[in-house]
């Protein structure tokens, strides 16, 4: 069962500073372990909202807004997609990541949201699920 972990926190480094190298190294070790045991499907960090954009529909019109998104108190900073047997296993993996943040970046304040992803047995279009899995497994990696 796939779960997405969404890591969010303050976009301002004023309170906690940039992620310390020890945290990055510890996360790298966690990712290597999770990849070897088949738990990790995908992961990534996100650049600040100043690099992004939002699209929304208002009164039937598509409106694009470039970042930064100053109205946001917290922003998504990264994600992981895990393949685990249960919500409890997903929680345990999230606890490992939070423990690394607590130990190596004590001034950081943030959260991890865990959401199960639709699977074939769920009542959704099979093409959406199959397309997502095909994309995850077969997509060539583009570097810019």
Phi and psi restraints in degrees (value plus and minus 20) as a CYANA .aco file:
   2 UNK   PHI    -103.6   -63.6
   2 UNK   PSI     119.6   159.6
   3 UNK   PHI    -150.1  -110.1
   3 UNK   PSI     123.4   163.4
   4 UNK   PHI    -123.8   -83.8
   4 UNK   PSI     111.1   151.1
   5 UNK   PHI    -122.5   -82.5
   5 UNK   PSI     106.4   146.4
   6 UNK   PHI    -134.2   -94.2
   6 UNK   PSI      96.3   136.3
   7 UNK   PHI    -116.8   -76.8
   7 UNK   PSI     105.1   145.1
   8 UNK   PHI    -153.4  -113.4
   8 UNK   PSI     134.7   174.7
   9 UNK   PHI    -190.4  -150.4
   9 UNK   PSI    -192.0  -152.0
  10 UNK   PHI     -90.0   -50.0
  10 UNK   PSI     116.9   156.9
  11 UNK   PHI     -96.9   -56.9
  11 UNK   PSI     -39.5     0.5
  12 UNK   PHI    -100.8   -60.8
  12 UNK   PSI     106.0   146.0
  13 UNK   PHI    -104.5   -64.5
  13 UNK   PSI     -18.4    21.6
  14 UNK   PHI     -77.8   -37.8
  14 UNK   PSI     -60.0   -20.0
  15 UNK   PHI    -100.9   -60.9
  15 UNK   PSI     -56.4   -16.4
  16 UNK   PHI    -141.9  -101.9
  16 UNK   PSI     -28.6    11.4
  17 UNK   PHI      53.7    93.7
  17 UNK   PSI     155.6   195.6
  18 UNK   PHI     -90.6   -50.6
  18 UNK   PSI     140.7   180.7
  19 UNK   PHI     -79.1   -39.1
  19 UNK   PSI     110.6   150.6
  20 UNK   PHI     -89.8   -49.8
  20 UNK   PSI     129.4   169.4
  21 UNK   PHI     -75.3   -35.3
  21 UNK   PSI     -55.1   -15.1
  22 UNK   PHI     -82.5   -42.5
  22 UNK   PSI     -54.9   -14.9
  23 UNK   PHI     -87.6   -47.6
  23 UNK   PSI     -65.3   -25.3
  24 UNK   PHI     -80.2   -40.2
  24 UNK   PSI     -63.7   -23.7
  25 UNK   PHI     -83.5   -43.5
  25 UNK   PSI     -62.1   -22.1
  26 UNK   PHI     -86.3   -46.3
  26 UNK   PSI     -60.0   -20.0
  27 UNK   PHI     -85.7   -45.7
  27 UNK   PSI     -60.0   -20.0
  28 UNK   PHI     -77.5   -37.5
  28 UNK   PSI     -63.7   -23.7
  29 UNK   PHI     -84.3   -44.3
  29 UNK   PSI     -60.8   -20.8
  30 UNK   PHI     -82.8   -42.8
  30 UNK   PSI     -62.1   -22.1
  31 UNK   PHI     -85.0   -45.0
  31 UNK   PSI     -62.6   -22.6
  32 UNK   PHI     -79.9   -39.9
  32 UNK   PSI     -66.5   -26.5
  33 UNK   PHI     -81.6   -41.6
  33 UNK   PSI     -66.9   -26.9
  34 UNK   PHI     -87.1   -47.1
  34 UNK   PSI     -51.5   -11.5
  35 UNK   PHI     -91.1   -51.1
  35 UNK   PSI     -62.5   -22.5
  36 UNK   PHI     -82.8   -42.8
  36 UNK   PSI     -58.5   -18.5
  37 UNK   PHI    -109.3   -69.3
  37 UNK   PSI     -17.2    22.8
  38 UNK   PHI      65.0   105.0
  38 UNK   PSI     -14.7    25.3
  39 UNK   PHI     -97.3   -57.3
  39 UNK   PSI     -59.2   -19.2
  40 UNK   PHI    -105.1   -65.1
  40 UNK   PSI     103.9   143.9
  41 UNK   PHI    -118.0   -78.0
  41 UNK   PSI     -65.7   -25.7
  42 UNK   PHI    -180.5  -140.5
  42 UNK   PSI     137.2   177.2
  43 UNK   PHI    -180.4  -140.4
  43 UNK   PSI     144.1   184.1
  44 UNK   PHI    -199.6  -159.6
  44 UNK   PSI     137.4   177.4
  45 UNK   PHI    -123.2   -83.2
  45 UNK   PSI     136.3   176.3
  46 UNK   PHI    -135.7   -95.7
  46 UNK   PSI     121.3   161.3
  47 UNK   PHI     -90.3   -50.3
  47 UNK   PSI     144.6   184.6
  48 UNK   PHI     -77.9   -37.9
  48 UNK   PSI     135.5   175.5
  49 UNK   PHI     -81.2   -41.2
  49 UNK   PSI     -39.6     0.4
  50 UNK   PHI     -82.6   -42.6
  50 UNK   PSI     -40.7    -0.7
  51 UNK   PHI    -108.7   -68.7
  51 UNK   PSI     -27.6    12.4
  52 UNK   PHI    -129.8   -89.8
  52 UNK   PSI    -189.9  -149.9
  53 UNK   PHI    -170.1  -130.1
  53 UNK   PSI     139.7   179.7
  54 UNK   PHI    -145.5  -105.5
  54 UNK   PSI     123.1   163.1
  55 UNK   PHI    -139.4   -99.4
  55 UNK   PSI     118.5   158.5
  56 UNK   PHI    -164.9  -124.9
  56 UNK   PSI     136.6   176.6
  57 UNK   PHI    -124.4   -84.4
  57 UNK   PSI     104.8   144.8
  58 UNK   PHI    -153.1  -113.1
  58 UNK   PSI     104.0   144.0
  59 UNK   PHI      31.8    71.8
  59 UNK   PSI      19.5    59.5
  60 UNK   PHI      58.9    98.9
  60 UNK   PSI     -15.2    24.8
  61 UNK   PHI    -133.5   -93.5
  61 UNK   PSI     121.8   161.8
  62 UNK   PHI    -107.6   -67.6
  62 UNK   PSI     103.6   143.6
  63 UNK   PHI    -136.3   -96.3
  63 UNK   PSI     109.0   149.0
  64 UNK   PHI    -127.2   -87.2
  64 UNK   PSI     111.9   151.9
  65 UNK   PHI    -146.2  -106.2
  65 UNK   PSI     104.3   144.3
  66 UNK   PHI     -99.1   -59.1
  66 UNK   PSI     128.7   168.7
  67 UNK   PHI     -91.4   -51.4
  67 UNK   PSI     150.7   190.7
  68 UNK   PHI     -99.4   -59.4
  68 UNK   PSI     139.4   179.4
  69 UNK   PHI    -123.9   -83.9
  69 UNK   PSI      63.4   103.4
  70 UNK   PHI     -86.9   -46.9
  70 UNK   PSI     -40.6    -0.6
  71 UNK   PHI     -94.7   -54.7
  71 UNK   PSI     -32.4     7.6
  72 UNK   PHI    -101.8   -61.8
  72 UNK   PSI     108.4   148.4
  73 UNK   PHI    -100.1   -60.1
  73 UNK   PSI     -55.5   -15.5
  74 UNK   PHI    -152.5  -112.5
  74 UNK   PSI     129.2   169.2
  75 UNK   PHI    -148.3  -108.3
  75 UNK   PSI     135.9   175.9
  76 UNK   PHI     -94.4   -54.4
  76 UNK   PSI     104.9   144.9
  77 UNK   PHI    -126.1   -86.1
  77 UNK   PSI     -37.0     3.0
  78 UNK   PHI    -194.7  -154.7
  78 UNK   PSI     152.4   192.4
  79 UNK   PHI    -171.2  -131.2
  79 UNK   PSI     139.9   179.9
  80 UNK   PHI    -162.2  -122.2
  80 UNK   PSI     124.2   164.2
  81 UNK   PHI    -133.9   -93.9
  81 UNK   PSI     101.1   141.1
  82 UNK   PHI    -132.1   -92.1
  82 UNK   PSI     129.8   169.8
  83 UNK   PHI    -135.4   -95.4
  83 UNK   PSI      80.1   120.1
  84 UNK   PHI    -149.6  -109.6
  84 UNK   PSI     148.0   188.0
  85 UNK   PHI    -100.0   -60.0
  85 UNK   PSI     -41.3    -1.3
  86 UNK   PHI    -178.8  -138.8
  86 UNK   PSI     148.2   188.2
  87 UNK   PHI     -81.5   -41.5
  87 UNK   PSI     -56.9   -16.9
  88 UNK   PHI     -82.1   -42.1
  88 UNK   PSI     -60.6   -20.6
  89 UNK   PHI     -85.4   -45.4
  89 UNK   PSI     -59.7   -19.7
  90 UNK   PHI     -81.8   -41.8
  90 UNK   PSI     -61.9   -21.9
  91 UNK   PHI     -81.6   -41.6
  91 UNK   PSI     -60.6   -20.6
  92 UNK   PHI     -84.0   -44.0
  92 UNK   PSI     -61.7   -21.7
  93 UNK   PHI     -84.8   -44.8
  93 UNK   PSI     -59.5   -19.5
  94 UNK   PHI     -84.8   -44.8
  94 UNK   PSI     -59.0   -19.0
  95 UNK   PHI     -81.4   -41.4
  95 UNK   PSI     -59.2   -19.2
  96 UNK   PHI     -79.4   -39.4
  96 UNK   PSI     -65.3   -25.3
  97 UNK   PHI     -86.8   -46.8
  97 UNK   PSI     -62.2   -22.2
  98 UNK   PHI     -84.1   -44.1
  98 UNK   PSI     -57.9   -17.9
  99 UNK   PHI     -82.5   -42.5
  99 UNK   PSI     -58.7   -18.7
 100 UNK   PHI     -83.1   -43.1
 100 UNK   PSI     -61.8   -21.8
 101 UNK   PHI     -83.5   -43.5
 101 UNK   PSI     -63.9   -23.9
 102 UNK   PHI     -81.6   -41.6
 102 UNK   PSI     -62.4   -22.4
 103 UNK   PHI     -95.1   -55.1
 103 UNK   PSI     -59.3   -19.3
 104 UNK   PHI    -123.8   -83.8
 104 UNK   PSI     -32.2     7.8
 105 UNK   PHI    -162.9  -122.9
 105 UNK   PSI      46.2    86.2
 106 UNK   PHI     -80.8   -40.8
 106 UNK   PSI     -42.0    -2.0
 107 UNK   PHI    -106.1   -66.1
 107 UNK   PSI     -26.2    13.8
 108 UNK   PHI     -94.7   -54.7
 108 UNK   PSI     118.9   158.9
 109 UNK   PHI    -143.6  -103.6
 109 UNK   PSI     103.8   143.8
 110 UNK   PHI    -188.9  -148.9
 110 UNK   PSI    -191.8  -151.8
 111 UNK   PHI    -169.6  -129.6
 111 UNK   PSI     143.3   183.3
 112 UNK   PHI    -142.8  -102.8
 112 UNK   PSI     105.9   145.9
 113 UNK   PHI    -121.0   -81.0
 113 UNK   PSI     115.4   155.4
 114 UNK   PHI    -134.2   -94.2
 114 UNK   PSI     106.9   146.9
 115 UNK   PHI    -152.1  -112.1
 115 UNK   PSI     107.4   147.4
 116 UNK   PHI     -88.9   -48.9
 116 UNK   PSI     126.0   166.0
 117 UNK   PHI    -118.5   -78.5
 117 UNK   PSI     132.7   172.7
 118 UNK   PHI     -82.8   -42.8
 118 UNK   PSI     122.6   162.6
 119 UNK   PHI    -143.6  -103.6
 119 UNK   PSI     154.4   194.4
 120 UNK   PHI     -77.6   -37.6
 120 UNK   PSI     -55.1   -15.1
 121 UNK   PHI     -94.9   -54.9
 121 UNK   PSI     -32.2     7.8
 122 UNK   PHI     -98.7   -58.7
 122 UNK   PSI     140.1   180.1
 123 UNK   PHI    -106.4   -66.4
 123 UNK   PSI      48.4    88.4
 124 UNK   PHI    -155.2  -115.2
 124 UNK   PSI     148.8   188.8
 125 UNK   PHI     -85.1   -45.1
 125 UNK   PSI     106.4   146.4
 126 UNK   PHI     -81.1   -41.1
 126 UNK   PSI     -51.8   -11.8
 127 UNK   PHI     -85.1   -45.1
 127 UNK   PSI     -53.7   -13.7
 128 UNK   PHI     -83.6   -43.6
 128 UNK   PSI     -65.6   -25.6
 129 UNK   PHI     -87.9   -47.9
 129 UNK   PSI     -68.1   -28.1
 130 UNK   PHI     -83.4   -43.4
 130 UNK   PSI     -60.9   -20.9
 131 UNK   PHI     -81.6   -41.6
 131 UNK   PSI     -60.5   -20.5
 132 UNK   PHI     -84.1   -44.1
 132 UNK   PSI     -67.0   -27.0
 133 UNK   PHI     -85.8   -45.8
 133 UNK   PSI     -61.7   -21.7
 134 UNK   PHI     -80.5   -40.5
 134 UNK   PSI     -63.8   -23.8
 135 UNK   PHI     -81.4   -41.4
 135 UNK   PSI     -66.2   -26.2
 136 UNK   PHI     -81.0   -41.0
 136 UNK   PSI     -58.8   -18.8
 137 UNK   PHI    -108.8   -68.8
 137 UNK   PSI     -51.8   -11.8
 138 UNK   PHI    -130.0   -90.0
 138 UNK   PSI     -30.3     9.7
 139 UNK   PHI     -87.0   -47.0
 139 UNK   PSI     105.5   145.5
 140 UNK   PHI     -88.5   -48.5
 140 UNK   PSI     123.6   163.6
 141 UNK   PHI    -100.5   -60.5
 141 UNK   PSI     103.3   143.3
 142 UNK   PHI    -121.5   -81.5
 142 UNK   PSI     112.4   152.4
 143 UNK   PHI    -132.1   -92.1
 143 UNK   PSI     117.0   157.0
